[in-house]
Amino acid sequence: MDTPAAPLSVTMHAARLFYRGRPLFEDLNVELAGGRWTCLLGPSGVG
């Protein structure tokens, strides 16, 4: 019998994102565990 694979996870280190030349975020460090729901919300509640 095959053993189920562990859920994939995501790790970001020192990530940055620019939109129209303006930084949205810089030096972002995040680890998202596999098999879980994650939601990112902004100040207005949108994500």
mmCIF entry with sequence, helices, sheets and N, C-alpha, C, O atoms, coordinates in Angstrom:
data_MODEL
# 
_entry.id   MODEL 
# 
_entity.id                         1 
_entity.type                       polymer 
_entity.pdbx_number_of_molecules   1 
# 
_entity_poly.entity_id                      1 
_entity_poly.type                           'polypeptide(L)' 
_entity_poly.nstd_linkage                   no 
_entity_poly.nstd_monomer                   no 
_entity_poly.pdbx_seq_one_letter_code       MDTPAAPLSVTMHAARLFYRGRPLFEDLNVELAGGRWTCLLGPSGVG 
_entity_poly.pdbx_seq_one_letter_code_can   MDTPAAPLSVTMHAARLFYRGRPLFEDLNVELAGGRWTCLLGPSGVG 
_entity_poly.pdbx_strand_id                 A 
# 
loop_
_entity_poly_seq.entity_id 
_entity_poly_seq.num 
_entity_poly_seq.mon_id 
_entity_poly_seq.hetero 
1 1  MET n 
1 2  ASP n 
1 3  THR n 
1 4  PRO n 
1 5  ALA n 
1 6  ALA n 
1 7  PRO n 
1 8  LEU n 
1 9  SER n 
1 10 VAL n 
1 11 THR n 
1 12 MET n 
1 13 HIS n 
1 14 ALA n 
1 15 ALA n 
1 16 ARG n 
1 17 LEU n 
1 18 PHE n 
1 19 TYR n 
1 20 ARG n 
1 21 GLY n 
1 22 ARG n 
1 23 PRO n 
1 24 LEU n 
1 25 PHE n 
1 26 GLU n 
1 27 ASP n 
1 28 LEU n 
1 29 ASN n 
1 30 VAL n 
1 31 GLU n 
1 32 LEU n 
1 33 ALA n 
1 34 GLY n 
1 35 GLY n 
1 36 ARG n 
1 37 TRP n 
1 38 THR n 
1 39 CYS n 
1 40 LEU n 
1 41 LEU n 
1 42 GLY n 
1 43 PRO n 
1 44 SER n 
1 45 GLY n 
1 46 VAL n 
1 47 GLY n 
# 
_struct_asym.id          A 
_struct_asym.entity_id   1 
# 
_struct_sheet.id               AA1 
_struct_sheet.type             ? 
_struct_sheet.number_strands   2 
_struct_sheet.details          ? 
# 
_struct_sheet_order.sheet_id     AA1 
_struct_sheet_order.range_id_1   1 
_struct_sheet_order.range_id_2   2 
_struct_sheet_order.offset       ? 
_struct_sheet_order.sense        anti-parallel 
# 
loop_
_struct_sheet_range.sheet_id 
_struct_sheet_range.id 
_struct_sheet_range.beg_label_comp_id 
_struct_sheet_range.beg_label_asym_id 
_struct_sheet_range.beg_label_seq_id 
_struct_sheet_range.pdbx_beg_PDB_ins_code 
_struct_sheet_range.end_label_comp_id 
_struct_sheet_range.end_label_asym_id 
_struct_sheet_range.end_label_seq_id 
_struct_sheet_range.pdbx_end_PDB_ins_code 
_struct_sheet_range.beg_auth_comp_id 
_struct_sheet_range.beg_auth_asym_id 
_struct_sheet_range.beg_auth_seq_id 
_struct_sheet_range.end_auth_comp_id 
_struct_sheet_range.end_auth_asym_id 
_struct_sheet_range.end_auth_seq_id 
AA1 1 VAL A 10 ? TYR A 19 ? VAL A 10 TYR A 19 
AA1 2 ARG A 22 ? LEU A 32 ? ARG A 22 LEU A 32 
# 
loop_
_atom_site.group_PDB 
_atom_site.id 
_atom_site.type_symbol 
_atom_site.label_atom_id 
_atom_site.label_alt_id 
_atom_site.label_comp_id 
_atom_site.label_asym_id 
_atom_site.label_entity_id 
_atom_site.label_seq_id 
_atom_site.pdbx_PDB_ins_code 
_atom_site.Cartn_x 
_atom_site.Cartn_y 
_atom_site.Cartn_z 
_atom_site.occupancy 
_atom_site.B_iso_or_equiv 
_atom_site.pdbx_formal_charge 
_atom_site.auth_seq_id 
_atom_site.auth_comp_id 
_atom_site.auth_asym_id 
_atom_site.auth_atom_id 
_atom_site.pdbx_PDB_model_num 
ATOM 1   N N  . MET A 1 1  ? 0.846   -1.176 0.000   1.00 0.00 ? 1  MET A N  1 
ATOM 2   C CA . MET A 1 1  ? 0.000   0.000  0.000   1.00 0.00 ? 1  MET A CA 1 
ATOM 3   C C  . MET A 1 1  ? 0.893   1.241  0.000   1.00 0.00 ? 1  MET A C  1 
ATOM 4   O O  . MET A 1 1  ? 1.864   1.307  0.754   1.00 0.00 ? 1  MET A O  1 
ATOM 5   N N  . ASP A 1 2  ? 0.567   2.223  -0.844  1.00 0.00 ? 2  ASP A N  1 
ATOM 6   C CA . ASP A 1 2  ? 1.345   3.460  -0.925  1.00 0.00 ? 2  ASP A CA 1 
ATOM 7   C C  . ASP A 1 2  ? 1.007   4.390  0.230   1.00 0.00 ? 2  ASP A C  1 
ATOM 8   O O  . ASP A 1 2  ? -0.146  4.501  0.645   1.00 0.00 ? 2  ASP A O  1 
ATOM 9   N N  . THR A 1 3  ? 2.035   5.054  0.737   1.00 0.00 ? 3  THR A N  1 
ATOM 10  C CA . THR A 1 3  ? 1.851   6.062  1.786   1.00 0.00 ? 3  THR A CA 1 
ATOM 11  C C  . THR A 1 3  ? 1.490   7.384  1.125   1.00 0.00 ? 3  THR A C  1 
ATOM 12  O O  . THR A 1 3  ? 2.164   7.797  0.181   1.00 0.00 ? 3  THR A O  1 
ATOM 13  N N  . PRO A 1 4  ? 0.436   8.065  1.598   1.00 0.00 ? 4  PRO A N  1 
ATOM 14  C CA . PRO A 1 4  ? 0.073   9.354  0.986   1.00 0.00 ? 4  PRO A CA 1 
ATOM 15  C C  . PRO A 1 4  ? 1.201   10.371 1.147   1.00 0.00 ? 4  PRO A C  1 
ATOM 16  O O  . PRO A 1 4  ? 1.872   10.415 2.179   1.00 0.00 ? 4  PRO A O  1 
ATOM 17  N N  . ALA A 1 5  ? 1.397   11.177 0.125   1.00 0.00 ? 5  ALA A N  1 
ATOM 18  C CA . ALA A 1 5  ? 2.431   12.211 0.160   1.00 0.00 ? 5  ALA A CA 1 
ATOM 19  C C  . ALA A 1 5  ? 2.026   13.327 1.119   1.00 0.00 ? 5  ALA A C  1 
ATOM 20  O O  . ALA A 1 5  ? 0.842   13.630 1.271   1.00 0.00 ? 5  ALA A O  1 
ATOM 21  N N  . ALA A 1 6  ? 3.004   13.924 1.751   1.00 0.00 ? 6  ALA A N  1 
ATOM 22  C CA . ALA A 1 6  ? 2.740   15.064 2.638   1.00 0.00 ? 6  ALA A CA 1 
ATOM 23  C C  . ALA A 1 6  ? 2.251   16.243 1.802   1.00 0.00 ? 6  ALA A C  1 
ATOM 24  O O  . ALA A 1 6  ? 2.686   16.403 0.661   1.00 0.00 ? 6  ALA A O  1 
ATOM 25  N N  . PRO A 1 7  ? 1.355   17.074 2.343   1.00 0.00 ? 7  PRO A N  1 
ATOM 26  C CA . PRO A 1 7  ? 0.888   18.244 1.598   1.00 0.00 ? 7  PRO A CA 1 
ATOM 27  C C  . PRO A 1 7  ? 2.049   19.197 1.312   1.00 0.00 ? 7  PRO A C  1 
ATOM 28  O O  . PRO A 1 7  ? 2.970   19.334 2.117   1.00 0.00 ? 7  PRO A O  1 
ATOM 29  N N  . LEU A 1 8  ? 1.987   19.839 0.173   1.00 0.00 ? 8  LEU A N  1 
ATOM 30  C CA . LEU A 1 8  ? 3.026   20.801 -0.196  1.00 0.00 ? 8  LEU A CA 1 
ATOM 31  C C  . LEU A 1 8  ? 2.907   22.063 0.644   1.00 0.00 ? 8  LEU A C  1 
ATOM 32  O O  . LEU A 1 8  ? 1.807   22.458 1.030   1.00 0.00 ? 8  LEU A O  1 
ATOM 33  N N  . SER A 1 9  ? 4.030   22.688 0.921   1.00 0.00 ? 9  SER A N  1 
ATOM 34  C CA . SER A 1 9  ? 4.033   23.963 1.628   1.00 0.00 ? 9  SER A CA 1 
ATOM 35  C C  . SER A 1 9  ? 4.744   24.996 0.759   1.00 0.00 ? 9  SER A C  1 
ATOM 36  O O  . SER A 1 9  ? 5.423   24.647 -0.207  1.00 0.00 ? 9  SER A O  1 
ATOM 37  N N  . VAL A 1 10 ? 4.584   26.258 1.106   1.00 0.00 ? 10 VAL A N  1 
ATOM 38  C CA . VAL A 1 10 ? 5.205   27.361 0.369   1.00 0.00 ? 10 VAL A CA 1 
ATOM 39  C C  . VAL A 1 10 ? 6.009   28.203 1.348   1.00 0.00 ? 10 VAL A C  1 
ATOM 40  O O  . VAL A 1 10 ? 5.512   28.561 2.416   1.00 0.00 ? 10 VAL A O  1 
ATOM 41  N N  . THR A 1 11 ? 7.249   28.518 0.989   1.00 0.00 ? 11 THR A N  1 
ATOM 42  C CA . THR A 1 11 ? 8.093   29.386 1.798   1.00 0.00 ? 11 THR A CA 1 
ATOM 43  C C  . THR A 1 11 ? 8.610   30.510 0.916   1.00 0.00 ? 11 THR A C  1 
ATOM 44  O O  . THR A 1 11 ? 9.134   30.263 -0.170  1.00 0.00 ? 11 THR A O  1 
ATOM 45  N N  . MET A 1 12 ? 8.463   31.745 1.381   1.00 0.00 ? 12 MET A N  1 
ATOM 46  C CA . MET A 1 12 ? 9.003   32.909 0.677   1.00 0.00 ? 12 MET A CA 1 
ATOM 47  C C  . MET A 1 12 ? 9.954   33.620 1.626   1.00 0.00 ? 12 MET A C  1 
ATOM 48  O O  . MET A 1 12 ? 9.654   33.804 2.806   1.00 0.00 ? 12 MET A O  1 
ATOM 49  N N  . HIS A 1 13 ? 11.101  34.014 1.095   1.00 0.00 ? 13 HIS A N  1 
ATOM 50  C CA . HIS A 1 13 ? 12.101  34.713 1.909   1.00 0.00 ? 13 HIS A CA 1 
ATOM 51  C C  . HIS A 1 13 ? 12.528  35.979 1.173   1.00 0.00 ? 13 HIS A C  1 
ATOM 52  O O  . HIS A 1 13 ? 12.961  35.923 0.022   1.00 0.00 ? 13 HIS A O  1 
ATOM 53  N N  . ALA A 1 14 ? 12.404  37.109 1.843   1.00 0.00 ? 14 ALA A N  1 
ATOM 54  C CA . ALA A 1 14 ? 12.804  38.415 1.299   1.00 0.00 ? 14 ALA A CA 1 
ATOM 55  C C  . ALA A 1 14 ? 12.086  38.728 -0.018  1.00 0.00 ? 14 ALA A C  1 
ATOM 56  O O  . ALA A 1 14 ? 12.683  39.286 -0.938  1.00 0.00 ? 14 ALA A O  1 
ATOM 57  N N  . ALA A 1 15 ? 10.804  38.364 -0.102  1.00 0.00 ? 15 ALA A N  1 
ATOM 58  C CA . ALA A 1 15 ? 10.024  38.626 -1.317  1.00 0.00 ? 15 ALA A CA 1 
ATOM 59  C C  . ALA A 1 15 ? 9.657   40.111 -1.406  1.00 0.00 ? 15 ALA A C  1 
ATOM 60  O O  . ALA A 1 15 ? 9.510   40.794 -0.392  1.00 0.00 ? 15 ALA A O  1 
ATOM 61  N N  . ARG A 1 16 ? 9.517   40.583 -2.628  1.00 0.00 ? 16 ARG A N  1 
ATOM 62  C CA . ARG A 1 16 ? 9.060   41.956 -2.835  1.00 0.00 ? 16 ARG A CA 1 
ATOM 63  C C  . ARG A 1 16 ? 8.204   42.011 -4.083  1.00 0.00 ? 16 ARG A C  1 
ATOM 64  O O  . ARG A 1 16 ? 8.379   41.214 -5.005  1.00 0.00 ? 16 ARG A O  1 
ATOM 65  N N  . LEU A 1 17 ? 7.270   42.962 -4.107  1.00 0.00 ? 17 LEU A N  1 
ATOM 66  C CA . LEU A 1 17 ? 6.355   43.110 -5.233  1.00 0.00 ? 17 LEU A CA 1 
ATOM 67  C C  . LEU A 1 17 ? 6.142   44.593 -5.485  1.00 0.00 ? 17 LEU A C  1 
ATOM 68  O O  . LEU A 1 17 ? 5.850   45.360 -4.568  1.00 0.00 ? 17 LEU A O  1 
ATOM 69  N N  . PHE A 1 18 ? 6.295   44.979 -6.741  1.00 0.00 ? 18 PHE A N  1 
ATOM 70  C CA . PHE A 1 18 ? 6.081   46.366 -7.161  1.00 0.00 ? 18 PHE A CA 1 
ATOM 71  C C  . PHE A 1 18 ? 4.929   46.409 -8.151  1.00 0.00 ? 18 PHE A C  1 
ATOM 72  O O  . PHE A 1 18 ? 4.770   45.498 -8.964  1.00 0.00 ? 18 PHE A O  1 
ATOM 73  N N  . TYR A 1 19 ? 4.136   47.449 -8.085  1.00 0.00 ? 19 TYR A N  1 
ATOM 74  C CA . TYR A 1 19 ? 3.038   47.670 -9.030  1.00 0.00 ? 19 TYR A CA 1 
ATOM 75  C C  . TYR A 1 19 ? 3.153   49.093 -9.547  1.00 0.00 ? 19 TYR A C  1 
ATOM 76  O O  . TYR A 1 19 ? 3.105   50.055 -8.780  1.00 0.00 ? 19 TYR A O  1 
ATOM 77  N N  . ARG A 1 20 ? 3.304   49.213 -10.857 1.00 0.00 ? 20 ARG A N  1 
ATOM 78  C CA . ARG A 1 20 ? 3.486   50.521 -11.499 1.00 0.00 ? 20 ARG A CA 1 
ATOM 79  C C  . ARG A 1 20 ? 4.607   51.325 -10.852 1.00 0.00 ? 20 ARG A C  1 
ATOM 80  O O  . ARG A 1 20 ? 4.493   52.534 -10.653 1.00 0.00 ? 20 ARG A O  1 
ATOM 81  N N  . GLY A 1 21 ? 5.690   50.626 -10.531 1.00 0.00 ? 21 GLY A N  1 
ATOM 82  C CA . GLY A 1 21 ? 6.866   51.283 -9.979  1.00 0.00 ? 21 GLY A CA 1 
ATOM 83  C C  . GLY A 1 21 ? 6.810   51.572 -8.490  1.00 0.00 ? 21 GLY A C  1 
ATOM 84  O O  . GLY A 1 21 ? 7.777   52.080 -7.921  1.00 0.00 ? 21 GLY A O  1 
ATOM 85  N N  . ARG A 1 22 ? 5.692   51.256 -7.851  1.00 0.00 ? 22 ARG A N  1 
ATOM 86  C CA . ARG A 1 22 ? 5.560   51.508 -6.405  1.00 0.00 ? 22 ARG A CA 1 
ATOM 87  C C  . ARG A 1 22 ? 5.601   50.179 -5.655  1.00 0.00 ? 22 ARG A C  1 
ATOM 88  O O  . ARG A 1 22 ? 4.977   49.205 -6.076  1.00 0.00 ? 22 ARG A O  1 
ATOM 89  N N  . PRO A 1 23 ? 6.334   50.141 -4.547  1.00 0.00 ? 23 PRO A N  1 
ATOM 90  C CA . PRO A 1 23 ? 6.407   48.874 -3.794  1.00 0.00 ? 23 PRO A CA 1 
ATOM 91  C C  . PRO A 1 23 ? 5.097   48.574 -3.064  1.00 0.00 ? 23 PRO A C  1 
ATOM 92  O O  . PRO A 1 23 ? 4.552   49.425 -2.361  1.00 0.00 ? 23 PRO A O  1 
ATOM 93  N N  . LEU A 1 24 ? 4.608   47.354 -3.243  1.00 0.00 ? 24 LEU A N  1 
ATOM 94  C CA . LEU A 1 24 ? 3.452   46.890 -2.462  1.00 0.00 ? 24 LEU A CA 1 
ATOM 95  C C  . LEU A 1 24 ? 3.931   46.248 -1.169  1.00 0.00 ? 24 LEU A C  1 
ATOM 96  O O  . LEU A 1 24 ? 3.308   46.413 -0.120  1.00 0.00 ? 24 LEU A O  1 
ATOM 97  N N  . PHE A 1 25 ? 5.041   45.513 -1.244  1.00 0.00 ? 25 PHE A N  1 
ATOM 98  C CA . PHE A 1 25 ? 5.703   44.999 -0.050  1.00 0.00 ? 25 PHE A CA 1 
ATOM 99  C C  . PHE A 1 25 ? 7.146   44.671 -0.393  1.00 0.00 ? 25 PHE A C  1 
ATOM 100 O O  . PHE A 1 25 ? 7.485   44.411 -1.548  1.00 0.00 ? 25 PHE A O  1 
ATOM 101 N N  . GLU A 1 26 ? 7.993   44.688 0.637   1.00 0.00 ? 26 GLU A N  1 
ATOM 102 C CA . GLU A 1 26 ? 9.408   44.345 0.499   1.00 0.00 ? 26 GLU A CA 1 
ATOM 103 C C  . GLU A 1 26 ? 9.842   43.566 1.730   1.00 0.00 ? 26 GLU A C  1 
ATOM 104 O O  . GLU A 1 26 ? 9.286   43.734 2.816   1.00 0.00 ? 26 GLU A O  1 
ATOM 105 N N  . ASP A 1 27 ? 10.837  42.717 1.549   1.00 0.00 ? 27 ASP A N  1 
ATOM 106 C CA . ASP A 1 27 ? 11.404  41.906 2.640   1.00 0.00 ? 27 ASP A CA 1 
ATOM 107 C C  . ASP A 1 27 ? 10.339  41.078 3.361   1.00 0.00 ? 27 ASP A C  1 
ATOM 108 O O  . ASP A 1 27 ? 10.356  40.977 4.588   1.00 0.00 ? 27 ASP A O  1 
ATOM 109 N N  . LEU A 1 28 ? 9.427   40.494 2.611   1.00 0.00 ? 28 LEU A N  1 
ATOM 110 C CA . LEU A 1 28 ? 8.370   39.655 3.182   1.00 0.00 ? 28 LEU A CA 1 
ATOM 111 C C  . LEU A 1 28 ? 8.893   38.238 3.381   1.00 0.00 ? 28 LEU A C  1 
ATOM 112 O O  . LEU A 1 28 ? 9.407   37.623 2.446   1.00 0.00 ? 28 LEU A O  1 
ATOM 113 N N  . ASN A 1 29 ? 8.763   37.728 4.587   1.00 0.00 ? 29 ASN A N  1 
ATOM 114 C CA . ASN A 1 29 ? 9.120   36.346 4.906   1.00 0.00 ? 29 ASN A CA 1 
ATOM 115 C C  . ASN A 1 29 ? 7.858   35.639 5.369   1.00 0.00 ? 29 ASN A C  1 
ATOM 116 O O  . ASN A 1 29 ? 7.224   36.050 6.341   1.00 0.00 ? 29 ASN A O  1 
ATOM 117 N N  . VAL A 1 30 ? 7.495   34.565 4.662   1.00 0.00 ? 30 VAL A N  1 
ATOM 118 C CA . VAL A 1 30 ? 6.244   33.861 4.949   1.00 0.00 ? 30 VAL A CA 1 
ATOM 119 C C  . VAL A 1 30 ? 6.437   32.369 4.747   1.00 0.00 ? 30 VAL A C  1 
ATOM 120 O O  . VAL A 1 30 ? 7.109   31.941 3.808   1.00 0.00 ? 30 VAL A O  1 
ATOM 121 N N  . GLU A 1 31 ? 5.850   31.586 5.625   1.00 0.00 ? 31 GLU A N  1 
ATOM 122 C CA . GLU A 1 31 ? 5.809   30.142 5.434   1.00 0.00 ? 31 GLU A CA 1 
ATOM 123 C C  . GLU A 1 31 ? 4.358   29.704 5.546   1.00 0.00 ? 31 GLU A C  1 
ATOM 124 O O  . GLU A 1 31 ? 3.716   29.913 6.575   1.00 0.00 ? 31 GLU A O  1 
ATOM 125 N N  . LEU A 1 32 ? 3.843   29.095 4.481   1.00 0.00 ? 32 LEU A N  1 
ATOM 126 C CA . LEU A 1 32 ? 2.458   28.635 4.437   1.00 0.00 ? 32 LEU A CA 1 
ATOM 127 C C  . LEU A 1 32 ? 2.462   27.114 4.532   1.00 0.00 ? 32 LEU A C  1 
ATOM 128 O O  . LEU A 1 32 ? 2.968   26.428 3.644   1.00 0.00 ? 32 LEU A O  1 
ATOM 129 N N  . ALA A 1 33 ? 1.904   26.604 5.598   1.00 0.00 ? 33 ALA A N  1 
ATOM 130 C CA . ALA A 1 33 ? 1.894   25.160 5.838   1.00 0.00 ? 33 ALA A CA 1 
ATOM 131 C C  . ALA A 1 33 ? 0.981   24.451 4.841   1.00 0.00 ? 33 ALA A C  1 
ATOM 132 O O  . ALA A 1 33 ? -0.079  24.964 4.482   1.00 0.00 ? 33 ALA A O  1 
ATOM 133 N N  . GLY A 1 34 ? 1.395   23.292 4.409   1.00 0.00 ? 34 GLY A N  1 
ATOM 134 C CA . GLY A 1 34 ? 0.592   22.491 3.495   1.00 0.00 ? 34 GLY A CA 1 
ATOM 135 C C  . GLY A 1 34 ? -0.641  21.932 4.182   1.00 0.00 ? 34 GLY A C  1 
ATOM 136 O O  . GLY A 1 34 ? -0.627  21.664 5.383   1.00 0.00 ? 34 GLY A O  1 
ATOM 137 N N  . GLY A 1 35 ? -1.703  21.760 3.415   1.00 0.00 ? 35 GLY A N  1 
ATOM 138 C CA . GLY A 1 35 ? -2.930  21.176 3.938   1.00 0.00 ? 35 GLY A CA 1 
ATOM 139 C C  . GLY A 1 35 ? -3.779  22.134 4.755   1.00 0.00 ? 35 GLY A C  1 
ATOM 140 O O  . GLY A 1 35 ? -4.708  21.701 5.437   1.00 0.00 ? 35 GLY A O  1 
ATOM 141 N N  . ARG A 1 36 ? -3.481  23.433 4.702   1.00 0.00 ? 36 ARG A N  1 
ATOM 142 C CA . ARG A 1 36 ? -4.232  24.433 5.465   1.00 0.00 ? 36 ARG A CA 1 
ATOM 143 C C  . ARG A 1 36 ? -4.681  25.547 4.534   1.00 0.00 ? 36 ARG A C  1 
ATOM 144 O O  . ARG A 1 36 ? -4.074  25.760 3.484   1.00 0.00 ? 36 ARG A O  1 
ATOM 145 N N  . TRP A 1 37 ? -5.722  26.250 4.901   1.00 0.00 ? 37 TRP A N  1 
ATOM 146 C CA . TRP A 1 37 ? -6.193  27.417 4.171   1.00 0.00 ? 37 TRP A CA 1 
ATOM 147 C C  . TRP A 1 37 ? -5.512  28.651 4.730   1.00 0.00 ? 37 TRP A C  1 
ATOM 148 O O  . TRP A 1 37 ? -5.370  28.796 5.944   1.00 0.00 ? 37 TRP A O  1 
ATOM 149 N N  . THR A 1 38 ? -5.090  29.540 3.841   1.00 0.00 ? 38 THR A N  1 
ATOM 150 C CA . THR A 1 38 ? -4.470  30.793 4.252   1.00 0.00 ? 38 THR A CA 1 
ATOM 151 C C  . THR A 1 38 ? -5.089  31.917 3.435   1.00 0.00 ? 38 THR A C  1 
ATOM 152 O O  . THR A 1 38 ? -5.287  31.778 2.228   1.00 0.00 ? 38 THR A O  1 
ATOM 153 N N  . CYS A 1 39 ? -5.393  33.023 4.088   1.00 0.00 ? 39 CYS A N  1 
ATOM 154 C CA . CYS A 1 39 ? -6.012  34.165 3.418   1.00 0.00 ? 39 CYS A CA 1 
ATOM 155 C C  . CYS A 1 39 ? -5.231  35.417 3.792   1.00 0.00 ? 39 CYS A C  1 
ATOM 156 O O  . CYS A 1 39 ? -4.909  35.632 4.961   1.00 0.00 ? 39 CYS A O  1 
ATOM 157 N N  . LEU A 1 40 ? -4.933  36.233 2.802   1.00 0.00 ? 40 LEU A N  1 
ATOM 158 C CA . LEU A 1 40 ? -4.220  37.485 3.010   1.00 0.00 ? 40 LEU A CA 1 
ATOM 159 C C  . LEU A 1 40 ? -5.190  38.621 2.736   1.00 0.00 ? 40 LEU A C  1 
ATOM 160 O O  . LEU A 1 40 ? -5.738  38.713 1.637   1.00 0.00 ? 40 LEU A O  1 
ATOM 161 N N  . LEU A 1 41 ? -5.412  39.487 3.716   1.00 0.00 ? 41 LEU A N  1 
ATOM 162 C CA . LEU A 1 41 ? -6.360  40.594 3.564   1.00 0.00 ? 41 LEU A CA 1 
ATOM 163 C C  . LEU A 1 41 ? -5.665  41.932 3.678   1.00 0.00 ? 41 LEU A C  1 
ATOM 164 O O  . LEU A 1 41 ? -4.738  42.097 4.472   1.00 0.00 ? 41 LEU A O  1 
ATOM 165 N N  . GLY A 1 42 ? -6.113  42.885 2.884   1.00 0.00 ? 42 GLY A N  1 
ATOM 166 C CA . GLY A 1 42 ? -5.599  44.242 2.960   1.00 0.00 ? 42 GLY A CA 1 
ATOM 167 C C  . GLY A 1 42 ? -6.437  45.087 3.893   1.00 0.00 ? 42 GLY A C  1 
ATOM 168 O O  . GLY A 1 42 ? -7.411  44.599 4.466   1.00 0.00 ? 42 GLY A O  1 
ATOM 169 N N  . PRO A 1 43 ? -6.068  46.362 4.057   1.00 0.00 ? 43 PRO A N  1 
ATOM 170 C CA . PRO A 1 43 ? -6.784  47.251 4.976   1.00 0.00 ? 43 PRO A CA 1 
ATOM 171 C C  . PRO A 1 43 ? -8.273  47.376 4.677   1.00 0.00 ? 43 PRO A C  1 
ATOM 172 O O  . PRO A 1 43 ? -9.071  47.558 5.596   1.00 0.00 ? 43 PRO A O  1 
ATOM 173 N N  . SER A 1 44 ? -8.658  47.279 3.402   1.00 0.00 ? 44 SER A N  1 
ATOM 174 C CA . SER A 1 44 ? -10.067 47.442 3.051   1.00 0.00 ? 44 SER A CA 1 
ATOM 175 C C  . SER A 1 44 ? -10.843 46.118 3.161   1.00 0.00 ? 44 SER A C  1 
ATOM 176 O O  . SER A 1 44 ? -12.061 46.088 2.982   1.00 0.00 ? 44 SER A O  1 
ATOM 177 N N  . GLY A 1 45 ? -10.125 45.030 3.457   1.00 0.00 ? 45 GLY A N  1 
ATOM 178 C CA . GLY A 1 45 ? -10.785 43.735 3.565   1.00 0.00 ? 45 GLY A CA 1 
ATOM 179 C C  . GLY A 1 45 ? -10.701 42.899 2.302   1.00 0.00 ? 45 GLY A C  1 
ATOM 180 O O  . GLY A 1 45 ? -11.192 41.771 2.275   1.00 0.00 ? 45 GLY A O  1 
ATOM 181 N N  . VAL A 1 46 ? -10.087 43.433 1.255   1.00 0.00 ? 46 VAL A N  1 
ATOM 182 C CA . VAL A 1 46 ? -9.926  42.658 0.022   1.00 0.00 ? 46 VAL A CA 1 
ATOM 183 C C  . VAL A 1 46 ? -8.618  41.894 0.075   1.00 0.00 ? 46 VAL A C  1 
ATOM 184 O O  . VAL A 1 46 ? -7.680  42.303 0.760   1.00 0.00 ? 46 VAL A O  1 
ATOM 185 N N  . GLY A 1 47 ? -8.554  40.796 -0.641  1.00 0.00 ? 47 GLY A N  1 
ATOM 186 C CA . GLY A 1 47 ? -7.318  40.014 -0.627  1.00 0.00 ? 47 GLY A CA 1 
ATOM 187 C C  . GLY A 1 47 ? -7.116  39.250 -1.877  1.00 0.00 ? 47 GLY A C  1 
ATOM 188 O O  . GLY A 1 47 ? -6.117  38.544 -2.014  1.00 0.00 ? 47 GLY A O  1 
# 
